[in-house]
Each structure stands twice: as structure tokens, then as C-alpha cells.
Amino acid sequence: MEISLIAHLEALDGLAEQLDFHLLELAEHVRREPGNRLFQVYRRCDEPNRFEVVETYVDDAAFASHIAQPHSERFKGLLSTLAVGGQSQLTFVRAR
């Protein structure tokens, strides 16, 4: 069964451009993963230090593989210095 989620991120003060850069760099890698169907980065217009990433994977195994990729691990490490709370907040969703 397909796995979809929205990752919510808020950049620490003064670091939104750096977070934006690293999100777009991550997107290039994730879109090449065999189990990825969608990885779209959005930057909010009303609060430009906030980002939403919409992701879809073909199944649980593909999502697990994504989490274990070196580029995902690297990005997760960067969040400790770039994002409020040091991580993203995930909301899992199902298409209707």
C-alpha cells in the first residue's frame, strides 16, 4: 500500500535560506530513489521560514529504504542546527 506524508519544518531564525538549499538538494536525491513517487518541497508564502514537503512512496519498504539512505541520514543530521526542534514533524495522509 502506498505511503504518503507531509513533513512540516520551521527554520531557525536567519537559517531559512540554508534550509531551503538543503531541502532542494535532498529532493534531487530522493526523486531518484526507486520507490519514490513524489517529493515536492513547498515554502510558505505567509511564513517563509516554514516549509512543507509532500512525499509518496510505493510501499512501507520503499519508505523504510528512503529513511535509511545516506542522503536522508545526512539531512536529518543537518536539521539539528537548521530547524526548530531539530527535526521535522510528520503527518501521514491517505489519498482519497
Secondary structure as UniProt FT lines:
FT   STRAND          3..11
FT   TURN            13..14
FT   HELIX           16..30
FT   TURN            31..32
FT   TURN            34..35
FT   STRAND          36..43
FT   TURN            48..49
FT   STRAND          50..57
FT   HELIX           60..68
FT   HELIX           70..82
FT   HELIX           84..86
FT   STRAND          89..93
//
